[in-house]
């Protein structure tokens, strides 16, 4: 994925940061209607797209062709499909990016894991948290402190929640994947362990590397350097890169990884990291193709679309994100984070840019 803007200039960095926000929100919106991996398999998503004459996918999902499909979609589909998008719908994949920005503005880059938890209790409604985050929130409310917040009665420690919180740490660390990973780790250990933490570190590093990498493959390789090489996450990402390099088609690569990660579940970090990696590599520098392949890959579609969109948006810059993705967003975000509902995407990007400039 060849960059079209120069991160070393003020204008270039601003375009990349805004591209990351736009890409995350658009990718999240694309995947939101079919976010339920055990129902919306890769095969079913493509059958839906064929039935609506939407392959190749180059825009938000079309509305459902039948009542059966309508009932299967997430209820948010009415604000996430073509012709119905007027600003972003509320979603935790965007809420955590906003909360992470507020964390850095409030406490700086030296924030502690305890301060992450304090901000959750202050700004984030409990019922807008899920899986590992809800377990950690409950533990915080009951007086536990990290790392017990991540381990006590929490069966979701390696699920994708920490990964979806990581992008902001990459946006404020342009070209510095190690630094981004260190920030993401402090956030992640509030609720996750093992591959759950490695996934957050990898995602933050991937976004940070995207500012200076010449291609998606280069960003993926750089991001691998921040997690233990023997971890299942790293081994799975390397497996995707080797299959892509061998010339195996995208569908066959995901078939192979589906077999090799069987049993982990559709919200586990590892198989979702495989889908994200495949989307970036087979997307081959095209924003629309990257987010489309990632969402068509199934599993946690909105989270994966958001992460791949963020990386692709950083690499190409906001100016190069096609209008069909960004114009319907109307520069507006709905959010459950207290004090941020209705905030402008451009404002979020400007606030992120101030932090990023301090570190360039």
JOCOR-V938648 format. One record per helix or strand of 3 or more residues. SS is the DSSP state (H for helix, E for strand). FROM is the first residue (numbers start at 0). LEN is the number of residues. Records with the same first field share a line. If there is no record, write none. Layout:
BEGIN
SS = FROM-LEN / FROM-LEN
END
This chain:
BEGIN
H = 9-23 / 41-10 / 66-6 / 74-5 / 91-16 / 112-11 / 125-3 / 130-11 / 147-4 / 160-4 / 166-5 / 176-12 / 193-17 / 215-9 / 231-14 / 249-11 / 268-15 / 286-10 / 300-16 / 317-3 / 322-7 / 344-13
END
